[in-house]
Amino acid sequence: MLRPHVAVTLGDPRGIGPEVALRAIEALGDGLDASLSIVTPDGSSHATDLRSVVRDYVSSGRVTDAKAGSKATRSIEWAVDGALQGRFHAVVTGPVHKPSMHAAGWEVPGQTEMLRTLAAAELVGMLMAAERTRLGPPLRVLLATTHLPLRDVPSSVHERVLIEQTELLERSLRDDWGIVEPRLAICALNPHASDGGLFGSEEEEVFAPAVTWLRDEGVDVEGPVPADTVFSRALAGDFHAVVAPYHDVGMAAFKTVSFGTGVNVTLGLPFVRTSPDHGTAFSLAGTGRADPSSMSEALGLAVKLARTRFDSVSARV
């Protein structure tokens, strides 16, 4: 069985990323059965003396947005480079500050888009995964569109997006989670899935054709399912994952049942990438009150997915 090598980046040096990464790594210890290395902005990777590495990273980053953003993004660039060269099986990224990324020259909505560019990936997806929730069962939610103003969502959720994202999700559940026959649901856009056109036309004109096409291609998918029932049905075991049409309808349900155990997974990359489901939380940095649970989950899931993916690849060679 593969012992994955996982690269860890610390995120914005002014936020909680460095401390939750250190605490999570120390708490997990050898229980992960993986090699973990912190990747720093100079391209070096560190598997020992991590407290000194984190201390140096934090102390040298408390100046400007541009400097902090540069440290965070350079670390990501080196981690991705290592993954593309085969040195790392997975990359776990700490939270970044988007204005700082922009100040450092990366004018993208977030790390997902940055990773897509660095890896030259044709298509990526943002999956929020909680393998355990407050209710017990897992919940996995793919955001078909991510950081958009709400007014732009209807024109952005078109048939091609739903088809591509759902197919990407199905492949990832097979290849990385080892789920042989994934059962999926597509969440509706309008209340009550528009109630036969009373509250909008997208369900009939966009969602239904996409679902029909996917089923014809052999994808086990149901939809459009109203937002007020689809997530509870997923938690009841009807579906392995849900495709949400826009950010907040998916995230509101997801974080309600998984805050602290949720993980952001980027689908479509040639390596596994996970991240905690929280931001930089500048006000908590250095107080000792930041919860490392989500980072622990991100590390654990990265190891699990990398092992499933690369063991499967080895078996086919």
For each residue, the residues with C-beta under 8 A, 3 or more apart:
1: 307 311
2: 89 306 307 310 311 314
3: 33 34 35
4: 34 35 89 90 302 303 306 307 310
5: 34 35 37 87 88 89 90
6: 34 35 36 37 88 89 90 91 92 299 302 303 306
7: 37 39 45 79 82 83 87 88 90 91 92
8: 21 25 36 37 38 39 79 91 92 93 94 299
9: 38 39 72 75 76 79 91 92 93 94
10: 13 17 18 21 38 54 57 72 75 94
11: 15 17 18 21 72 93 94 95 96 280
12: 15 17 61 68 69 71 72 94 95 96 97 100 280
13: 10 17 18 57 58 60 61 62 68 71 72
14: 58 61 62 68 97 280 282 285
15: 11 12 18 94 95 97 279 280 281 282 285
16: 19 20 95 278 280 281 284 285 290
17: 10 11 12 13 20 21 94 95 96 280
18: 10 11 13 15 21 22 54 57 58 94
19: 16 22 23 54 58 285 286 288 290 292
20: 16 17 23 24 94 276 290 291 292 294 295
21: 8 10 11 17 18 24 25 38 54 92 94 292 295
22: 18 19 25 26 50 51 54
23: 19 20 26 27 292 295
24: 20 21 27 28 292 295 296 298 299
25: 8 21 22 28 36 50 299
26: 22 23 29 50
27: 23 24 292 296
28: 24 25 31 32 296 299 300
29: 26 32
30: 33
31: 28
32: 28 29 36 299 300 303
33: 3 30 303
34: 3 4 5 6 303 306
35: 3 4 5 6 47
36: 6 8 25 32 47 299
37: 5 6 7 8 45 46 47 88
38: 8 9 10 21 45 46 47 50 53 54
39: 7 8 9 43 44 45 46 75 78 79 82
40: 43 44 45 46 53 57 75 78
41: 70 71 74 75 78
42: 74 78
43: 39 40 74 78 81
44: 39 40
45: 7 37 38 39 40 82
46: 37 38 39 40 49 50 53
47: 35 36 37 38 50
48:
49: 46 52 53
50: 22 25 26 38 46 47 53 54
51: 22 54 55
52: 49 55 56
53: 38 40 46 49 50 56 57
54: 10 18 19 21 22 38 50 51 57 58
55: 51 52 58 59
56: 52 53 59 60
57: 10 13 18 40 53 54 60 61 71
58: 13 14 18 19 54 55 61 62
59: 55 56 62
60: 13 56 57 71
61: 12 13 14 57 58 67 68 71
62: 13 14 58 59 68
63: 67 68
64: 67 68 103
65: 68 69 97 99 100 103 104
66: 69 70 100 103 104
67: 61 63 64 70 71
68: 12 13 14 61 62 63 64 65 71 72 97 100
69: 12 65 66 72 73 96 97 99 100 101 102 103 104 106
70: 41 66 67 73 74 104 105
71: 12 13 41 57 60 61 67 68 74 75
72: 9 10 11 12 13 68 69 75 76 94 96 97 100 101 104
73: 69 70 76 77 96 101 104 105 106 114
74: 41 42 43 70 71 77 78
75: 9 10 39 40 41 71 72 78 79
76: 9 72 73 79 80 91 93 111 114 115 118
77: 73 74 80 81 118
78: 39 40 41 42 43 74 75 81 82
79: 7 8 9 39 75 76 82 83 88 91 93
80: 76 77 83 84 91 115 118 119 271
81: 43 77 78 84 85 118
82: 7 39 45 78 79 85 87 88
83: 7 79 80 86 87 88 89 90 91 119 270 271
84: 80 81 119 270 271
85: 81 82
86: 83
87: 5 7 82 83
88: 5 6 7 37 79 82 83 91 271
89: 2 4 5 6 83 271 272 306 309 310
90: 4 5 6 7 83 271 272 273 274 302 303 305 306
91: 6 7 8 9 76 79 80 83 88 115 271 272 273 274 302
92: 6 7 8 9 21 273 274 275 295 298 299 302
93: 8 9 11 76 79 96 111 273 274 275
94: 8 9 10 11 12 15 17 18 20 21 72 275 276 295
95: 11 12 15 16 17 275 276 278 279 280 281
96: 11 12 17 69 72 73 93 100 101 110 111 280
97: 12 14 15 65 68 69 72 100 101 279 280 282
98: 101 102 109 110
99: 65 69 102 103
100: 12 65 66 68 69 72 96 97 103 104
101: 69 72 73 96 97 98 104 106 107 108 110 114
102: 69 98 99 105 106 107
103: 64 65 66 69 99 100
104: 65 66 69 70 72 73 100 101
105: 70 73 102
106: 69 73 101 102 114
107: 101 102
108: 101 113 114 117
109: 98 112 113 146 147
110: 96 98 101 113 114 146 147
111: 76 93 96 114 115 266 275
112: 109 115 116 124 126 146 264 266
113: 108 109 110 116 117 124
114: 73 76 101 106 108 110 111 117 118
115: 76 80 91 111 112 118 119 121 124 266 269 273
116: 112 113 119 121 124 266 268 269
117: 108 113 114 120
118: 76 77 80 81 114 115
119: 80 83 84 115 116 269 270 271
120: 117
121: 115 116 124 268 269 270
122: 268
123: 164 168 268
124: 112 113 115 116 121 168 266 267 268 269
125: 142 143 165 168 169 172 266 267 268
126: 112 142 143 146 264 265 266 267
127: 140 141 142 143 169 172 241 264 265 266 267
128: 140 141 142 143 250 251 254 258 262 263 264 265 277
129: 138 139 140 141 262 263 264 265 301
130: 133 138 139 140 254 257 258 261 262 263 297
131: 138 261 263 297 301
132: 136 137 138 261
133: 130 136 137 138 139 235 257 258 261
134: 257 258
135: 235 257
136: 132 133
137: 132 133 235 236 237
138: 129 130 131 132 133
139: 129 130 133 231 234 235 242 253 254 257 258
140: 127 128 129 130 173 234 240 241 242
141: 127 128 129 231 241 242 243 244 250 251 253 254
142: 125 126 127 128 165 166 168 169 241 242 243 244 250 267
143: 125 126 127 128 146 244 246 247 250 251
144: 157 161 162 165 243 244 245 246
145: 148 153 156 157 161 245 246 247
146: 109 110 112 126 143 247
147: 109 110 247
148: 145 152 153 156 246 247
149: 152 153
150: 153 246 248
151:
152: 148 149 155 156
153: 145 148 149 150 156 157 189 245 246
154: 157 189 202
155: 152 158
156: 145 148 152 153 161
157: 144 145 153 154 161 162 189 202 206 245 246
158: 155 161 162 206
159: 162 163 206 209 210 213
160: 163 164
161: 144 145 156 157 158 164 165
162: 144 157 158 159 165 166 186 206 207 210 211 243 245
163: 159 160 166 167 210 213 214
164: 123 160 161 167 168
165: 125 142 144 161 162 168 169 243
166: 142 162 163 169 170 184 186 210 214 219 221 243
167: 163 164 170 171 214 217 219
168: 123 124 125 142 164 165 171 172 267 268
169: 125 127 142 165 166 172 173 182 184 241 243 267
170: 166 167 173 174 182 184 219
171: 167 168 174 175
172: 125 127 168 169 175 176 177 265 267 268
173: 140 169 170 176 177 179 182 240 241
174: 170 171 177 178 179 180 182
175: 171 172 308 309 312
176: 172 173 272 305 308 309
177: 172 173 174 240 305 308
178: 174 308 312
179: 173 174 182 240
180: 174
181: 220
182: 169 170 173 174 179 220 240 241
183: 220 221 222 238 239 240
184: 166 169 170 219 220 221 222 239 240 241 242 243
185: 221 222 223 225 230 233 234 238 239 241 242 243
186: 162 166 207 210 211 221 222 223 224 225 242 243 245
187: 223 224 225 226 227 230 231 242 243 244 245 249 250
188: 192 193 194 203 207 223 224 225 226 227 230 245
189: 153 154 157 194 200 202 203 206 207 224 245 246
190: 193 194 199 200 202 203
191: 194 195 199 226 227 228
192: 188 195 198 199 226 228
193: 188 190 203 207 224 225 226
194: 188 189 190 191 197 198 199 200 201 202 203 204
195: 191 192 198 199
196:
197: 194 200 201 203 204
198: 192 194 195
199: 190 191 192 194 195
200: 189 190 194 197 203
201: 194 197 204 205
202: 154 157 189 190 194 205 206 207
203: 188 189 190 193 194 197 200 206 207 208 224
204: 194 197 201 207 208
205: 201 202 208 209
206: 157 158 159 162 189 202 203 209 210
207: 162 186 188 189 193 202 203 204 210 211 223 224
208: 203 204 205 211 212 224
209: 159 205 206 212 213
210: 159 162 163 166 186 206 207 213 214
211: 162 186 207 208 214 215 221 222 223 224
212: 208 209 215 216
213: 159 163 209 210 216 217
214: 163 166 167 210 211 217 219 221
215: 211 212 218 219 220 221
216: 212 213
217: 167 213 214
218: 215
219: 166 167 170 184 214 215
220: 181 182 183 184 215
221: 166 183 184 185 186 211 214 215
222: 183 184 185 186 211 225 238 239
223: 185 186 187 188 207 211 230 243
224: 186 187 188 189 193 203 207 208 211
225: 185 186 187 188 193 222 229 230 233
226: 187 188 191 192 193 229 230
227: 187 188 191 230 231 244 249 253
228: 191 192
229: 225 226 232 233
230: 185 187 188 223 225 226 227 233 234 239 242
231: 139 141 187 227 234 235 242 253 254
232: 229 235 236
233: 185 225 229 230 236 238 239
234: 139 140 185 230 231 237 238 239 240 241 242
235: 133 135 137 139 231 232 257
236: 137 232 233
237: 137 234
238: 183 185 222 233 234
239: 183 184 185 222 230 233 234 242
240: 140 173 177 179 182 183 184 234
241: 127 140 141 142 169 173 182 184 185 234
242: 139 140 141 142 184 185 186 187 230 231 234 239 250
243: 141 142 144 162 165 166 169 184 185 186 187 223
244: 141 142 143 144 187 227 247 249 250 253
245: 144 145 153 157 162 186 187 188 189 249
246: 143 144 145 148 150 153 157 189 249 250
247: 143 145 146 147 148 244 250 251
248: 150 251 252
249: 187 227 244 245 246 252 253
250: 128 141 142 143 187 242 244 246 247 253 254
251: 128 141 143 247 248 254 255
252: 248 249 255 256
253: 139 141 227 231 244 249 250 256 257
254: 128 130 139 141 231 250 251 257 258 262 277
255: 251 252 258 259 262 277
256: 252 253 259
257: 130 133 134 135 139 235 253 254
258: 128 130 133 134 139 254 255 261 262 277
259: 255 256 262 277
260: 291 293 294
261: 130 131 132 133 258 293 294 297
262: 128 129 130 254 255 258 259 276 277 294 297
263: 128 129 130 131 274 275 276 277 294 297 298 301
264: 112 126 127 128 129 274 275 276 277 298
265: 126 127 128 129 172 272 273 274 301 305
266: 111 112 115 116 124 125 126 127 269 273 274 275
267: 124 125 126 127 142 168 169 172
268: 116 121 122 123 124 125 168 172
269: 115 116 119 121 124 266 272 273
270: 83 84 119 121
271: 80 83 84 88 89 90 91 119 306
272: 89 90 91 176 265 269 302 305 306 309
273: 90 91 92 93 115 265 266 269 302
274: 90 91 92 93 263 264 265 266 298 299 301 302 305
275: 92 93 94 95 111 263 264 266 298
276: 20 94 95 262 263 264 294 295 297 298
277: 128 254 255 258 259 262 263 264 294
278: 16 95 281 294
279: 15 95 97
280: 11 12 14 15 16 17 95 96 97 285
281: 15 16 95 278 284 285 290
282: 14 15 97 285
283:
284: 16 281 287 289 290
285: 14 15 16 19 280 281 282 290
286: 19
287: 284 290
288: 19
289: 284
290: 16 19 20 281 284 285 287
291: 20 260 294
292: 19 20 21 23 24 27 295 296
293: 260 261 296 297
294: 20 260 261 262 263 276 277 278 291 297 298
295: 20 21 23 24 92 94 276 292 298 299
296: 24 27 28 292 293 299 300
297: 130 131 261 262 263 276 293 294 300 301
298: 24 92 263 264 274 275 276 294 295 301 302
299: 6 8 24 25 28 32 36 92 274 295 296 302 303
300: 28 32 296 297 303 304
301: 129 131 263 265 274 297 298 304 305
302: 4 6 90 91 92 272 273 274 298 299 305 306
303: 4 6 32 33 34 90 299 300 306 307
304: 300 301 307 308
305: 90 176 177 265 272 274 301 302 308 309
306: 2 4 6 34 89 90 271 272 302 303 309 310
307: 1 2 4 303 304 310 311
308: 175 176 177 178 304 305 311 312
309: 89 175 176 272 305 306 312 313
310: 2 4 89 306 307 313 314
311: 1 2 307 308 314 315
312: 175 178 308 309 315 316
313: 309 310 316 317
314: 2 310 311 317
315: 311 312
316: 312 313
317: 313 314
